[in-house]
Amino acid sequence: MTKHNVSLRAVLLGGSAIFIAYASAATAQTQPAASASDAATARPYSDADEIVVTAQKREQKLNDVGLTVTAIGGKALQERNISSLSDIAQIVPGLVFSTSASNTPVYTLRGVGFNDTTLGSYPDVSVYLDEAPLPFPVMTKLAAFDLERVEVLKGPQGTLFGNNATGGAINYIAAKPTRTFKAGATLGYGRFNTIDGEGYVSGPLSSTLSARVSGKVTHGDGWYKSYTTGEKTGDTRNYAGRMQLLWEPTDRLRVALNANGWLEKGEPPAVQLIAVRNAGPGNPVTNAPIAPANARAADFSSNINPYLDNRLWQAIGRIDYDVTDALTVTSLTSYSDYKQKMAFDGDGTVQNNADFRFFGGGIKSFSQELRLANGGSGPFRFIVGLNYSSDKARDSSELDYRDSTINTGTAPFLGGIFRSAFRANQNMKNYAAFGNAEYDIGDLTVKGGVRYTKSKRDANSCFYGVAAENSNLPFAPLYTFFANLLRSQNGLPPITVTPADTLGCLTINTTGLLGGAPTFLPGEFFGKLNEDNVSWRAGIDYKPRPGFLLYANVAKGYKAGSFPSVAASTTQQSQPVTQESLMSYEAGFKASLIDRTLQANGAVFFYDYRDRQIRSKIADPNFGLLDALVNVPKSTVKGFELELTATPVRGFTAYGNFTYIDAKVKRYTGINPETGTVNQNFDGAALPYTPKYQISTGVSYGFPLGENLSGFGGADLTFRSDTSAFIGASKLFEIRDYATVDLRAGVRGPDDRWSVQVWGKNVFNQYYWDNVAFFFDTVTRWPSRPATYGVTFAYKIN
């Protein structure tokens, strides 16, 4: 399918759905009410006057929130088989999900994101579970189950949600314990022998104590198939669980405990080889076959045996105490522990050329917030608080390039280094004080917030070699040569590096450590980063009538600086990036129209983006271009969003969303990671992972099938225009435009107690991918899933 045909199909289908919505809305007053069951006639979750969100850390109707917020209810999540942030990104305007090398998800919202796979790298789009942070993207992968709703807040959210939310914030709201007994379960079977089960039990344990236990299990066969060997990979073996307690001993005190965790087994996503770069004579990948244009086609090394063994557990404690009828003190404490162990093939070939093993890595994260807020019923509303967090991240990985055709144990490859590894430790502490206030003056609301954050970070890292089996070659000659070359260029006498030295840390000190002078000797890297900032927001809301809101906001947010975790040849490669900032100007509206049968939301925005953090390259004196983090001095993002949802008759919903984003570099001179060009001017280049156009549209319909049964069905289309994987990338690194269609249909029993649904995702089997990368001599991409389909049965007791 050509680019223009994809675009045309998306526009035509999107226009058709919106036309149906408007046409239905125009005739709604003349149509008789349907006599279906409650499940078929109830208003959908998308009625914004009924949705309650906590985007500003207090309960509000969505139409009363003067921010751009997308809220997706639990029923919609279940019906549309949405179970991960990659699924959520398909339906949230402006949100982009990308797979990465270390199986770490990357989220970009309205052009703001940080494509770094280091465990200790904070994101630009922060994620929370019931307001408790999941501070690193890798911790968010399996949290989306048994949810009441998902809230996606767009634009800087630093005043209430802290550092590292320059792009926005995503809040998972878990379904809560109930005061009456309830239980439910879903069981699905789909393509690739995928079995997906989820269930919950909730109810009272006493007159003051209630509980909820829920869990999810997914098993599936590998959906990638090697196009040279026929082997398969990509098995899914995921397990997640959550236990909650809610204690309400008095009318003024509420204590909530949430213990949750997940285990990720199976195999990681595979990559597809799309090009070979700079491959010299004897390189085993020189003649490797390029992957066909098929989502399932992916070669991989059987020597690495790709696998996942990652796990997380989290504990959240929340205490709310009403000091008076108007004042509430809230304490929110959380602790998370993540452990990583996995292996994946990085080059998309059967050769043992770029195989990665991650072992011994992990994250320990503690957060404490204490805040005071008044009720939301008066004209003046405020919230003030203090926040402290402590995060410790440990990276440890090994790169294996011992291809069997060249590794005889005596081949002089890199002076006897056939495997290299690195370890990196980062310790982060954040201290913050914040306040937010709103004041109603008639139909106007004046609002403002501020947050001061102090961030401290220290890092140490070490790159070291691992000898090949049966190799008698020392590491010392290679690194003695490199060290002495640099020392002679800087007027220093030569030295002798012993094998014992190089078996420790091979990183050569070219920058000086903690203020010291460069030694040009191998050793461990140490660094510190101390930063502070003031995030703020000011705005005004105008509400001339219920269900109609105009708002305008100016906000500034920050993301903390960071050290990379890289196999550094020199300490120059290990230098940190400093904090980035984003100034946002936004205006929008939310309107409930035609007797609440049409909801229209829109926003225009402009971002002044300073010191954006990106993963790029530096020119290493020993090995050429190597990975590093750099700051892009100035970028801008401008665009608009329009969301329309029509419910002209009970049971029928049509929606259409359109997003336009123009995200460009305004000032940046650096290295082109693809060509190696030094001091290239990137002014005017597009920011990565930011499609200019995004369209999503669809319909859902519930209808009676008899006195006790109802039917339902729906269709959804998503279109994304093309974007790139990094600044200044050529067509080779393009993330192509695509359009996908999902379909569903089913039957519900009385009172929605049971349902059976057949569904299909990407039913036209559109071949597309969400990221492109290169390792040394190969260029690879991560394909998204092909067409999948299945059946799901759900049952609940109320």
N, C-alpha and C positions, 0 to 999 in steps of 0.2 A: 504494500500500500504506500503510495507516495505521500510526501509531506502535505501537499495541497489537498489530496483526497481526504486525509485524516482530518485536517482542519475543516474542510467543507462539511464532512459528516458531523463533526462535533457541533458546528454552528447550526446546522439544520436541525439536528435532534434537540439541541438546547432550545432553539427558537420554537420548535414544535411543542415542547413541554410547557414553556412559558405561555405560549398562545393558548394551550388547553386550559391552563390555570386561569388566565384572564377571561377566556370565553365562558368557562364554567362559572366564574365569579359573577359575570355580568348577568347570567340567567338564574342565579341561585335563588332569587326571591320568588321565582315562578315554579320551582321544582318542589314536589311534595317531599315531606320527611320520609326517610327510609325506615321500614319497620324491621330492622335487623336487630341482632343481639347487641348487648352493651359493647362487646369487643369490636363490632363492625361499625357502630355509630358514635363511639366516643371521639371527642376532639383529639387530634394528635398532639404529641409532645411538643410540636413546633410552635404552638400558640405562646408567644413571648409574654403575654400578660399573665400566664399561669406558671411559667418556669421561674423557680426560685434559685438564685445562684449566690455564691459567697465570694465573688470576685474581689470585693473590698473588705473581706474578712468579717462580714456581717451579712445576714440574709436579706436579699432584695429581689424584687421581681426584675427579670431581665430587661424589660422595657424602661426601668427606672435607673439603670446603671449607665452613667455617662462615660462609658468606655466601649471599645470594639471588642465584643465577647461572642464567641461561638459556643453554644451549649448543645450537647448531644445527650438525650435521655437514655436510660437503661433499656427501655423497650426498643428504641431504635437501634441501639448497639446489638441487641440480640437478634432482631429481625434481619439486620443487614450483615450478620456474621462478622462484626467488627470486634477484634480481640487483641489488637496491638496498635502501637502508634503508627506503624506503616499503613495500617488500614485507616486510622483516623486522619492521617495526612491526605488521603485520597479525597476526603469529603470536607476538609476545613480549608476555606479559601486562604491562600497565601502560605500554607504550611507545606514544607517539602521534607521528605524522609530520604536518607541515603544510607546504604550499607557501607561499611568500611573494612579496612584490612584486618583489624583485630576483632571483628564481629561486634564493634561498638556502634550503636546507632548515632547518626548525626541529624539534628533537627535544624532547619533553616526556616525562619518565619519573616515574611516580607523582606527577603534579602539579607537578613541578619542571622549569621550562624558561624560556627567555629568547627572546621573540618580537621580536627586533630584527634587521633585515636589514643593518645596518652591517657592512662587510667586517671592520673591526677589533674587532668585538664577540665576546668569548669566549662559548662556550656554557655551559649548565648540565650538559649531558651530553657529555662529551669522547669523541673517537673516535681510535683508534690502529690502526696497521698494524704488526703484530709488535712491539707495545709502543712504537713510535715515533709521536709525536703527529702527527695531522692537526688542528692546533689551532683551525681555524675551520671552521664547518659547510660553507661553500661548497667546501672542498677535499675533501670526502668523497663527492661525488656519484657518481663512476664507479669507485670502488675495489673494489667487490664482485665480483671474478671470480677464478677459479682459487684458491678458498679451501679450506683444510682444515677450518675451522669458524669460527663467529662466537660470541663470548662477550659476553653483556650482563650487566654487574654493576650491581646496584640499590642505591641508597642512597649516602651520601657515600663517595667513594673517595680523599679527599685525602691520606691518609698515604702511599700508594704511587703514586698517579697524579696527585697534585698539585692546584694551584689549578684551579678551574673544572670540578670534577666533583662538585658538590653533589648533583645528581640521580643520577649514576652514570657508568659508563664502558662504551664499546662497543669491543671489540678484534677486528679482523679478523686471523685467523691464515692467512697465505698458505701454500699447498701448497709444500713445500720440495724442493730438489734431491735426487735419489735416487742411490744407488750402483749401480743397475742401470738399463739403458735402459728408459724408459717414454715413451709418447706417447698422446695422445688428442685427440679433437675432437668438437664438437657443432655441428649445423647445424639451425636451426629456421626455419619459415615460418609466419607468423600473419596475423591480420586486419590490415587497413590496409597490406597488402603489406610486412609487417615481416619482415626477414631478420636472423637473430641467429646469429652464428658465434663460436665460442670454441675455442681449442686450446692445447696445451702439448707441449713436448718436454723430457725430463729424462733425465740420465744422467751417467756419469763422463767427465771429460776426461783424467784421469790417475789414478794410485793414490791421490792425496791431494786432487784437485780435482774437484768435480762442479758441474753447472750446470742451470738450468731457465729456459726461455723460454716465455712464455705471452702470449696476447692475446685481445682480444674486439672485435668489430665489430657494431654494430647500425644498420640502415637501415630506416626506416619512413616511410610517407606521412603527411601531416597527417590527424589524426582529428577536428579541429574543423571545423565548416562554418558559415559566416556565414548567419544566418537572414534577412538582408536583401539580400545581394549574391551569395550562393552560393560565394564564395571559400573556400578551405581554408587552414588553418595548423596548426602542430604537428608538422612534419616532425622525424624523429629521424635524426641523423647523428653517432653516437658511436663513438670509437675509444679503446682502452686497451691498454697493454702493460706487461709486467714482465719484467726479466731478473735472475736471481739466480745468485750464485756462492757455493759453500761450500768453504772450504779447511781441511783438517784435517791439517797436517803432522806433528803428534805426537798422542799420546793426551791430552795436556793442553791443547792449543791448538785453538780453533775460530774461524775468521774468516768472517763472512757479509757479503756485499754485496748490496744490493737497489736496483736502479734501475727506477723505474716512472713512468708518466705517463699522461695522458689528454687527449683533445681533444673538446670538445663543440661540435658544429655544429648545423645544423637551426634550429628555431624554439622559443621558450619556451612554457610553458603559457599558454593564453588565459583571460581572465576573463569571467564572465557578468554582465551588468547586471541587478540585481534591484530597484533603486529609484533615484530621482532626488531629491536633497535640496537645498533652498535655491536652486533654480534661478529666477533672475529673468527679466524680459522680455528677449527677444533672445538668451538663452542657447541655444546650439545643441543642448544635450542635453535641453532641457525636454520635448520630445515624442519622445525616442528610445524605440523599442519595448523592452519588457522581455523578457528571454530566456525562451524556453519551458523547461519542466522536462524537459530533455533534455541528457545529458552532452556531446553533440557540438555543441550550439548555442552559438555565441559570436561576437559581432560584434567587429570590430577595424578600426583605421584603416589603410588601405593606404598613407597618407603616411609612416607610421613604418617600414613594411616590417620587421616583427618578425624578429629573427634572433639567433643565438647564435654566438659565436666565442671561447669560453673554453678555457683550457688550463692544465695543471698538470704539473710534473715534480718528482720527489722522489728523493733518494738517501739510503739508510740503510746505515750501517756498524756492525756489531756484532762485538766481540771478547770471547770467553770464555776465560779462562785459569785452569786449576786449579792454584792455588799449592801446595796439598796435596791429598790424597785427599778432604779434607773442606771445603776453602775454595776459592771461585771468585771471581775478579775479573771484572766485566763492564763494558765500555765500550760505550755506545750513542749513536751520533751520527747526526743526521739534518738534512737541509736540504731545504726545499720552496720552490718558486717558482710562484705562481699569477698568471695574467694574465686580466683580464676585459674583454670588449668585446661589447656586446649592446644590443638595443633591444626594448621591449615596449609594448603598449597598456595603459594603466592604468585606463581608464574603461569598457571594454566596449562602446564605441559606434564607429560609423564616422567620427564627427567627430574632427578634430584638436584634441582638448580636453585630454587629459592623457596625452601620449605621452612616454615616458622613453627616454633614450639613456644608456648607461653606456660610458665610453671612458677609457682610460688608467688604469683601476684595477688594483690587484694587491696581492699579499702576498708577502713574503719572510720565511721563518721558519727559524731555526736552533735546534737543541736538542742539549744534551750531558748525558748522565747517566753517572756512575761509581758503581758499587756493589760491595759485598763481601757474600757470602752463604755460609753453610755448607750442607752437604747436608741432605736432608730425611729421612734415615733415623734420626737420633738423637732423643732426647727433647727436646732444646733446639735450636730453629731460629731463625735471625736473618737479617736483611738490613739493612745500613746503606748510605747513599749520599748523593751530592751531585748537584744538578741545576741547570742554567743554561739559560735560553732567551731568545732575542731575536727579536721579531716586528716587522715594519714593514708597515703597511697603508696603502694609498692608495685613497681613494674619489674618483670624478669622474663626475658625471652632469649631464644636462640635461633639463629639463622643457619640453615644447613645447605651447603652447595657442593656436596661430595657426590657428583654424578658418578655412577658406577663405571662409565666408560673412560673416565680420566683419573679416578681415585684408586691408585694401586697401592697407596701408602708411601710411595716414594716420589710421586709427581711434584715438581717444584711449583706448586700453585700457591701464590701469595706467601711464599716463604714457608710453606708447610701448614698454613692456616686453612683448613677445610670447613671449619665451623667457627662462627663468631657469636658472641652473646653480649648482652648488656643487662645491667640492673640499675634501677633508679628509684630513689626514695624521695617523697615530698611530704612535708608537714605544713599544714595550713591552719591558721587561726584567724577568725573574723569576729570583730566586736562592733556592735551597731546600736544606735538609739534612733527611734523614729516617731513620727507623729503625723496624723492626718485629720483634717477637719472639714466639715461642710456646714453651710449656713443658708437657710431658705429665706428669701426676700420675695414674698409673693410667689409668682410663677418662676422666679429665678433661684438658682442655687449656686453660690460661690463656694469653691472648694480649693484646697491646697494641701500639700504634704511635703515632708522633708525627711531625709534619713542620712545620718553620718555613719560612715563605715571605716574602720581601721582594719587593714589586712596585713598579716605577716606570713611569710612563706620562706622555708628553707629547703634546699635540695642537695642531694649528693648522688652521683652516678658514676658508673664504671663500665667501660667497654673492654672486653677481654676475649682472647682467642681460645678455642678448644681444639686440641690436637686430634688429628685423624687417627683411627685405630692403626696400630702397627707402624706409625710414623716415627722416624728417628730425627726428623728435621726440627731444629729449634725455631722458636719465634724470634729470637734475638737479632739475627742479621738484618731482617727486614726493618724492624723498628729502630735499630741502631742507625741504619742508613737514613731513615726519615728524620729522626731526632737530630742527627749531626748536620744534615742538610739545613734544617731550620736554625740550628745554633750557629752555623757558620755564616748564614745570611744576617744574623743579628750580632755578629762579633763575639761569639762565645766559643770557648774551646770544645773540642770533641769529647765525647764520653763513651763509655762502653755499657750497653744495656745487657744485662744477664738474662738467661732464660727465666730465672725466678722472678725478675722484675716484670717481664712481659706476660707471665702467667697470672700476674695480679691484674693491673689495669693498663691498657694500651693507649688510652686517651693521652695525647701530648698537650702539655700545658703551654698554650700560646697567648693566653690573656691575663694570667695571674689569677690567683685564688683569693677571694675575700680581701681585695685591696693589695695583695702582694705582687711582686714582679714576675713576669713570665720566666719559667725555667727551661722550657722546651724539653722536658723530660716526661716520660709516661707516668701517669698517676691518676688518682681519683679526683673527680670534679666536685667542688663545693660552691654553693651560691646562696645568696639571701636576697629577698625582695620585700621591702616594706612600703606600703602605699596607703593612702587614705583618700576619701572622696565624699562629696555631698550630692546625693541624688535628690531630685525634687520634682514636684508636679503642681501646676496651677491650672485652673479651668473654670468654666461656667456652663451650667445646664439651664435650658429653658424648656418648661413643660406647660404649654398653653392649655392642654386638656389631657385627661387620662389617656394613656396609650400613644401619646405623641411627645417625642423628646428631640430637642436639638442640643448638641454639645460641642464644645471646643476645648482642647487641652494643649498645653505646652509642658513638655517633660524632658528631664535629662536623666540618663541612666549610665551606669558604669559596669564593666566586666573586669575582674581582677587580672593582673598579669600572671604569667605562667612559665614554667620551665618545660622544655621538651624531654621526652624519653626517647633517646636515639642512640644508635651505636656510633658514638662520636669518635672521629679520628683525632680531632683537636678540641680544646675547650671552647673555641669560638663557636662550634656547632651546638654547644650546650647552653649558650647564653639565653636569658629569658626575654620574652616580650613584655612590655609594660602594659598597664591597664588601658583599655579602650573606652571611649565615651560616645554616646549617641544623644543628640538633641532632636526631639520629635515635635512636630507641629501637626495637629490633627483636628479635623472637624467632621461631624457626622450627624446622622439622624436615625431615629427609630420610630416607625409609624405603624400603628394598627388601624387598618382602613376597611371600608365597606362592611361595617358591622362585625369587625374582627375576623373577616374571612380572608383578608390579605394583610400579610406582614411584610413591610418593606424596610430594610436597613441599608444604610450607605455610609461611606466614609471616604474622605480624601486625606492624604498624609504626605509629609515631606520630612526626611531624616537627614540631618547633618552628622555624618559618621566619621569620627576621628580615631586614628591609630588602630584601625581594624586589625585584629590578630588573624594571621593565616599561616598555614604550614606551606613552606616553600623550600628553596634551596639556597645554599651558600657555596662559594667556590673554595673547596678544600685544597690546600697545597699538596696533599698526598694523593687523594683519590678523585679529584675533580668535584663534580656537583654532588652534595650530600644534603640530607634532610635537615631543616632548621625551622624555627619559628621567626617570623618577621612581622613588623607593624606596617600597615598601609596608611600613610599620613592622613589622606582625606578621600572620602567617598560620599556619594549622595544616593538616596533612595526616594523615589516619588511614585505615587500611584493612587489608585482608588479601588474601592470594592462596592459591589451592589449585590444584595441578597433579597430574593423575593420568595415568599412562601404563601400559597393560596390554599384555603380550605373552603371551597364554595359550598359544598354539601357535606354532611356528616359522613365520615369514613373515607373521603377522598382528599388527597394532598398532592399538590404539584409544587416543585421548587425550581429555582434557577439562580445560580451564583456566578458572578463574573468578577475576576480580579485582573487588574493591569498594574504591572510593576516595572519601572525603569530604574535599574540599579547600576551605577557606573562609578568607576574610579575617577577621581578628579586630580589627584596628585600622588604619583608613586613611580619611583625609578628603582629597578631591582633586576634580579636575574630571572630570565625566562626558564622555568624548570624543564620545559620540553626541548628547547633548542640549545640551552646553555649560554645564550646571549647575555653578556654582562652589561649592566647599566642601561637596560632597555626601558624606554619611557612607556608606561602603561596608561597614561592619561586617556580617558574615554573608553577604556576596556570595560566590558560587562562584568558584574560580580557573579561568582559561580553559584550554582544550585538555586537559581532565581529565574524561573520561566517568566517571560514577559506577560503571557496570557494564561489564565487558568479558568476553566469553565467546568462547572458541575451542575447537572440537571437531572430531574427524575420525577417519577410519580409513584404513589402508593394508593391502594384502594381496598377498602373492606366492604363486603356486601353479604346479605343474608342468603343462606342456602336452605333454610327451613326454620322451624320454631326454635331449635336448640343449636344449630350449627351456623357458622359464618365462614365465608371464604375471604382470602386476602391475597394480594399480589403487588408486585412493584418492579420498577426498572430504574437503574441509575447509570448515568454516563459521566465519565470524567475525562477531561482533555487538559493536557499540559503542553505548552509550546516548548521548543528546544532551549537548552541551557548548556553550560559547560562545567567541567570538573575543577578548573582552576583559572585564575586570571590570565588572560592572554593565550588560552589554549587554542589549538588548531581544530579542524573538523574531526581529526582522529580522536580527540577527547571530548567530543560533543555527546551530550545526553539528549538523545533525539526526542522530538515531540511524539506524543502518542495519545490514543483515545481508548478507553476500556469501557465495556458495558457489563453490568451485573443484572441478573434477573432472579426473581423469587416468586413463589406461589405456594399457597397452603390452605389448610382448613383448621378452624378453631372449634373447640367444644363449648358448652354452656359456661358462662362466667369466665371464659378464658382459662379454664382449668387445664386444658391440654391443647396441644397444637401439633400438626405435622406439616413440615415445610420442605419443598424441594428448591434448590438454589443453584445458581451458577455464577462464578466470578470470572471476569475477563472471558466471557463466553465466545467471543470471536477470535480468541487465541492471539491477541496482539503481542508481538515480540517487542519488548522494550527493556531498558535497563535504568538503574538509578545512580550508578557511579562508574567512573573510569579511573584507573590508576596505572602507574608503571613502576616496576621493580627492576632496577639495573638494566636488563636487556630485553624485557618483555613489556607489552602494554596489554592490560586486561580490563574487562568490565564485569559488573555484577548483574546478571539478568534477573528480571522479576519473574514471578511465577507465571506459567502458562495457564490455559483454561483449567479451572477446577470446578467441580460440581459435586453435589451430594444431597443427602436428606437428613433432616434434624427433627427429632421428636422432643417435645417439652411437656412437662407436667408439673403442676404446683398445687399446694394445699394452702388455702387461706382461712 
